[in-house]
Amino acid sequence: MELESSELLKRLIQAGVGIGFLPESNVRADVDSGALKTMRVQGCGCVGNWRWSIARTRF
């Protein structure tokens, strides 16, 4: 699913709907607060700091 709003995507991730691929800067506050957890993605060929974001309660 492709969404235009990173805030909507983060809320869906927190609700347990799935995982998302967002720039680290977009999820930093959520990770710091414990709402989301991130995983590094190796070999994705992306420029910059991108992370898979998952709901903290899922893993």
Backbone as XML, in Angstrom:
<?xml version="1.0"?>
<chain id="A" units="angstrom">
  <residue number="1" name="MET">
    <atom name="N" x="0.839" y="-1.162" z="0.000"/>
    <atom name="CA" x="0.000" y="0.000" z="0.000"/>
    <atom name="C" x="0.894" y="1.238" z="0.000"/>
  </residue>
  <residue number="2" name="GLU">
    <atom name="N" x="0.593" y="2.176" z="-0.844"/>
    <atom name="CA" x="1.345" y="3.424" z="-0.890"/>
    <atom name="C" x="0.490" y="4.532" z="-0.303"/>
  </residue>
  <residue number="3" name="LEU">
    <atom name="N" x="1.070" y="5.278" z="0.639"/>
    <atom name="CA" x="0.360" y="6.378" z="1.280"/>
    <atom name="C" x="1.118" y="7.670" z="1.070"/>
  </residue>
  <residue number="4" name="GLU">
    <atom name="N" x="0.400" y="8.776" z="0.971"/>
    <atom name="CA" x="1.052" y="10.065" z="0.787"/>
    <atom name="C" x="1.464" y="10.695" z="2.109"/>
  </residue>
  <residue number="5" name="SER">
    <atom name="N" x="0.907" y="10.246" z="3.219"/>
    <atom name="CA" x="1.186" y="10.849" z="4.518"/>
    <atom name="C" x="2.038" y="9.918" z="5.375"/>
  </residue>
  <residue number="6" name="SER">
    <atom name="N" x="3.217" y="10.398" z="5.762"/>
    <atom name="CA" x="4.059" y="9.578" z="6.634"/>
    <atom name="C" x="3.431" y="9.459" z="8.023"/>
  </residue>
  <residue number="7" name="GLU">
    <atom name="N" x="2.677" y="10.481" z="8.454"/>
    <atom name="CA" x="2.003" y="10.407" z="9.759"/>
    <atom name="C" x="0.952" y="9.308" z="9.752"/>
  </residue>
  <residue number="8" name="LEU">
    <atom name="N" x="0.191" y="9.194" z="8.677"/>
    <atom name="CA" x="-0.807" y="8.130" z="8.563"/>
    <atom name="C" x="-0.123" y="6.769" z="8.567"/>
  </residue>
  <residue number="9" name="LEU">
    <atom name="N" x="0.960" y="6.641" z="7.832"/>
    <atom name="CA" x="1.691" y="5.385" z="7.792"/>
    <atom name="C" x="2.191" y="5.009" z="9.186"/>
  </residue>
  <residue number="10" name="LYS">
    <atom name="N" x="2.731" y="5.969" z="9.927"/>
    <atom name="CA" x="3.210" y="5.678" z="11.286"/>
    <atom name="C" x="2.061" y="5.216" z="12.179"/>
  </residue>
  <residue number="11" name="ARG">
    <atom name="N" x="0.887" y="5.834" z="12.058"/>
    <atom name="CA" x="-0.260" y="5.435" z="12.888"/>
    <atom name="C" x="-0.741" y="4.025" z="12.523"/>
  </residue>
  <residue number="12" name="LEU">
    <atom name="N" x="-0.715" y="3.691" z="11.243"/>
    <atom name="CA" x="-1.094" y="2.335" z="10.828"/>
    <atom name="C" x="-0.091" y="1.309" z="11.361"/>
  </residue>
  <residue number="13" name="ILE">
    <atom name="N" x="1.182" y="1.659" z="11.337"/>
    <atom name="CA" x="2.207" y="0.764" z="11.886"/>
    <atom name="C" x="1.968" y="0.562" z="13.377"/>
  </residue>
  <residue number="14" name="GLN">
    <atom name="N" x="1.705" y="1.647" z="14.099"/>
    <atom name="CA" x="1.459" y="1.549" z="15.535"/>
    <atom name="C" x="0.213" y="0.724" z="15.839"/>
  </residue>
  <residue number="15" name="ALA">
    <atom name="N" x="-0.761" y="0.750" z="14.938"/>
    <atom name="CA" x="-1.982" y="-0.030" z="15.124"/>
    <atom name="C" x="-1.780" y="-1.507" z="14.793"/>
  </residue>
  <residue number="16" name="GLY">
    <atom name="N" x="-0.593" y="-1.836" z="14.286"/>
    <atom name="CA" x="-0.296" y="-3.240" z="13.991"/>
    <atom name="C" x="-0.737" y="-3.691" z="12.617"/>
  </residue>
  <residue number="17" name="VAL">
    <atom name="N" x="-1.044" y="-2.745" z="11.728"/>
    <atom name="CA" x="-1.502" y="-3.092" z="10.388"/>
    <atom name="C" x="-0.369" y="-3.655" z="9.538"/>
  </residue>
  <residue number="18" name="GLY">
    <atom name="N" x="0.859" y="-3.229" z="9.803"/>
    <atom name="CA" x="1.984" y="-3.729" z="9.019"/>
    <atom name="C" x="3.272" y="-3.019" z="9.370"/>
  </residue>
  <residue number="19" name="ILE">
    <atom name="N" x="4.183" y="-3.025" z="8.424"/>
    <atom name="CA" x="5.468" y="-2.348" z="8.591"/>
    <atom name="C" x="5.575" y="-1.256" z="7.535"/>
  </residue>
  <residue number="20" name="GLY">
    <atom name="N" x="6.516" y="-0.341" z="7.701"/>
    <atom name="CA" x="6.675" y="0.735" z="6.737"/>
    <atom name="C" x="8.135" y="1.035" z="6.482"/>
  </residue>
  <residue number="21" name="PHE">
    <atom name="N" x="8.376" y="1.738" z="5.417"/>
    <atom name="CA" x="9.716" y="2.122" z="5.005"/>
    <atom name="C" x="9.743" y="3.640" z="4.969"/>
  </residue>
  <residue number="22" name="LEU">
    <atom name="N" x="10.382" y="4.251" z="5.973"/>
    <atom name="CA" x="10.375" y="5.703" z="6.141"/>
    <atom name="C" x="11.775" y="6.225" z="6.412"/>
  </residue>
  <residue number="23" name="PRO">
    <atom name="N" x="12.020" y="7.495" z="6.088"/>
    <atom name="CA" x="13.309" y="8.092" z="6.457"/>
    <atom name="C" x="13.452" y="8.114" z="7.982"/>
  </residue>
  <residue number="24" name="GLU">
    <atom name="N" x="14.659" y="7.901" z="8.445"/>
    <atom name="CA" x="14.918" y="7.886" z="9.883"/>
    <atom name="C" x="14.440" y="9.172" z="10.552"/>
  </residue>
  <residue number="25" name="SER">
    <atom name="N" x="14.606" y="10.303" z="9.881"/>
    <atom name="CA" x="14.192" y="11.581" z="10.469"/>
    <atom name="C" x="12.683" y="11.646" z="10.719"/>
  </residue>
  <residue number="26" name="ASN">
    <atom name="N" x="11.896" y="10.901" z="9.951"/>
    <atom name="CA" x="10.439" y="10.899" z="10.133"/>
    <atom name="C" x="9.984" y="10.075" z="11.331"/>
  </residue>
  <residue number="27" name="VAL">
    <atom name="N" x="10.806" y="9.158" z="11.804"/>
    <atom name="CA" x="10.382" y="8.282" z="12.902"/>
    <atom name="C" x="11.190" y="8.478" z="14.180"/>
  </residue>
  <residue number="28" name="ARG">
    <atom name="N" x="12.153" y="9.378" z="14.161"/>
    <atom name="CA" x="13.048" y="9.550" z="15.309"/>
    <atom name="C" x="12.295" y="9.812" z="16.613"/>
  </residue>
  <residue number="29" name="ALA">
    <atom name="N" x="11.337" y="10.745" z="16.621"/>
    <atom name="CA" x="10.590" y="11.068" z="17.845"/>
    <atom name="C" x="9.765" y="9.876" z="18.308"/>
  </residue>
  <residue number="30" name="ASP">
    <atom name="N" x="9.185" y="9.128" z="17.380"/>
    <atom name="CA" x="8.375" y="7.959" z="17.736"/>
    <atom name="C" x="9.244" y="6.844" z="18.320"/>
  </residue>
  <residue number="31" name="VAL">
    <atom name="N" x="10.441" y="6.701" z="17.792"/>
    <atom name="CA" x="11.379" y="5.699" z="18.320"/>
    <atom name="C" x="11.850" y="6.126" z="19.713"/>
  </residue>
  <residue number="32" name="ASP">
    <atom name="N" x="12.173" y="7.406" z="19.863"/>
    <atom name="CA" x="12.622" y="7.909" z="21.166"/>
    <atom name="C" x="11.550" y="7.752" z="22.235"/>
  </residue>
  <residue number="33" name="SER">
    <atom name="N" x="10.277" y="7.892" z="21.848"/>
    <atom name="CA" x="9.180" y="7.763" z="22.815"/>
    <atom name="C" x="8.801" y="6.312" z="23.074"/>
  </residue>
  <residue number="34" name="GLY">
    <atom name="N" x="9.335" y="5.388" z="22.246"/>
    <atom name="CA" x="9.019" y="3.969" z="22.421"/>
    <atom name="C" x="7.813" y="3.509" z="21.628"/>
  </residue>
  <residue number="35" name="ALA">
    <atom name="N" x="7.229" y="4.388" z="20.831"/>
    <atom name="CA" x="6.044" y="4.031" z="20.055"/>
    <atom name="C" x="6.378" y="3.140" z="18.861"/>
  </residue>
  <residue number="36" name="LEU">
    <atom name="N" x="7.559" y="3.333" z="18.276"/>
    <atom name="CA" x="7.995" y="2.532" z="17.137"/>
    <atom name="C" x="9.392" y="1.988" z="17.387"/>
  </residue>
  <residue number="37" name="LYS">
    <atom name="N" x="9.712" y="0.961" z="16.661"/>
    <atom name="CA" x="11.043" y="0.357" z="16.682"/>
    <atom name="C" x="11.527" y="0.336" z="15.239"/>
  </residue>
  <residue number="38" name="THR">
    <atom name="N" x="12.829" y="0.476" z="15.021"/>
    <atom name="CA" x="13.354" y="0.452" z="13.657"/>
    <atom name="C" x="14.328" y="-0.705" z="13.463"/>
  </residue>
  <residue number="39" name="MET">
    <atom name="N" x="14.524" y="-1.038" z="12.200"/>
    <atom name="CA" x="15.493" y="-2.061" z="11.819"/>
    <atom name="C" x="16.302" y="-1.497" z="10.658"/>
  </residue>
  <residue number="40" name="ARG">
    <atom name="N" x="17.595" y="-1.740" z="10.648"/>
    <atom name="CA" x="18.428" y="-1.321" z="9.515"/>
    <atom name="C" x="18.145" y="-2.221" z="8.316"/>
  </residue>
  <residue number="41" name="VAL">
    <atom name="N" x="18.218" y="-1.622" z="7.147"/>
    <atom name="CA" x="18.011" y="-2.361" z="5.902"/>
    <atom name="C" x="19.324" y="-2.337" z="5.138"/>
  </residue>
  <residue number="42" name="GLN">
    <atom name="N" x="19.932" y="-3.491" z="4.984"/>
    <atom name="CA" x="21.198" y="-3.575" z="4.262"/>
    <atom name="C" x="20.943" y="-3.930" z="2.806"/>
  </residue>
  <residue number="43" name="GLY">
    <atom name="N" x="21.708" y="-3.301" z="1.937"/>
    <atom name="CA" x="21.636" y="-3.644" z="0.525"/>
    <atom name="C" x="20.412" y="-3.126" z="-0.200"/>
  </residue>
  <residue number="44" name="CYS">
    <atom name="N" x="19.729" y="-2.148" z="0.356"/>
    <atom name="CA" x="18.516" y="-1.655" z="-0.310"/>
    <atom name="C" x="18.842" y="-0.657" z="-1.416"/>
  </residue>
  <residue number="45" name="GLY">
    <atom name="N" x="20.056" y="-0.115" z="-1.427"/>
    <atom name="CA" x="20.439" y="0.826" z="-2.463"/>
    <atom name="C" x="19.856" y="2.218" z="-2.273"/>
  </residue>
  <residue number="46" name="CYS">
    <atom name="N" x="19.354" y="2.522" z="-1.090"/>
    <atom name="CA" x="18.777" y="3.841" z="-0.816"/>
    <atom name="C" x="19.870" y="4.821" z="-0.412"/>
  </residue>
  <residue number="47" name="VAL">
    <atom name="N" x="19.657" y="6.065" z="-0.742"/>
    <atom name="CA" x="20.567" y="7.118" z="-0.325"/>
    <atom name="C" x="19.993" y="7.748" z="0.936"/>
  </residue>
  <residue number="48" name="GLY">
    <atom name="N" x="20.823" y="7.917" z="1.941"/>
    <atom name="CA" x="20.358" y="8.512" z="3.189"/>
    <atom name="C" x="20.085" y="7.454" z="4.245"/>
  </residue>
  <residue number="49" name="ASN">
    <atom name="N" x="19.471" y="7.870" z="5.328"/>
    <atom name="CA" x="19.182" y="6.976" z="6.448"/>
    <atom name="C" x="17.722" y="6.550" z="6.441"/>
  </residue>
  <residue number="50" name="TRP">
    <atom name="N" x="17.436" y="5.431" z="5.819"/>
    <atom name="CA" x="16.083" y="4.871" z="5.767"/>
    <atom name="C" x="16.012" y="3.694" z="6.714"/>
  </residue>
  <residue number="51" name="ARG">
    <atom name="N" x="14.855" y="3.462" z="7.307"/>
    <atom name="CA" x="14.661" y="2.357" z="8.240"/>
    <atom name="C" x="13.297" y="1.716" z="8.010"/>
  </residue>
  <residue number="52" name="TRP">
    <atom name="N" x="13.234" y="0.418" z="8.251"/>
    <atom name="CA" x="11.934" y="-0.252" z="8.369"/>
    <atom name="C" x="11.404" y="0.117" z="9.730"/>
  </residue>
  <residue number="53" name="SER">
    <atom name="N" x="10.158" y="0.498" z="9.801"/>
    <atom name="CA" x="9.541" y="0.848" z="11.076"/>
    <atom name="C" x="8.466" y="-0.171" z="11.410"/>
  </residue>
  <residue number="54" name="ILE">
    <atom name="N" x="8.501" y="-0.646" z="12.627"/>
    <atom name="CA" x="7.533" y="-1.636" z="13.061"/>
    <atom name="C" x="6.980" y="-1.222" z="14.411"/>
  </residue>
  <residue number="55" name="ALA">
    <atom name="N" x="5.791" y="-1.690" z="14.710"/>
    <atom name="CA" x="5.197" y="-1.385" z="16.018"/>
    <atom name="C" x="6.025" y="-2.057" z="17.088"/>
  </residue>
  <residue number="56" name="ARG">
    <atom name="N" x="6.373" y="-1.331" z="18.104"/>
    <atom name="CA" x="7.214" y="-1.852" z="19.181"/>
    <atom name="C" x="6.593" y="-3.062" z="19.857"/>
  </residue>
  <residue number="57" name="THR">
    <atom name="N" x="5.293" y="-3.093" z="19.979"/>
    <atom name="CA" x="4.621" y="-4.196" z="20.674"/>
    <atom name="C" x="4.609" y="-5.482" z="19.860"/>
  </residue>
  <residue number="58" name="ARG">
    <atom name="N" x="4.925" y="-5.411" z="18.593"/>
    <atom name="CA" x="4.888" y="-6.595" z="17.717"/>
    <atom name="C" x="6.157" y="-7.443" z="17.829"/>
  </residue>
  <residue number="59" name="PHE">
    <atom name="N" x="7.297" y="-6.834" z="18.173"/>
    <atom name="CA" x="8.564" y="-7.571" z="18.178"/>
    <atom name="C" x="9.381" y="-7.285" z="19.393"/>
  </residue>
</chain>
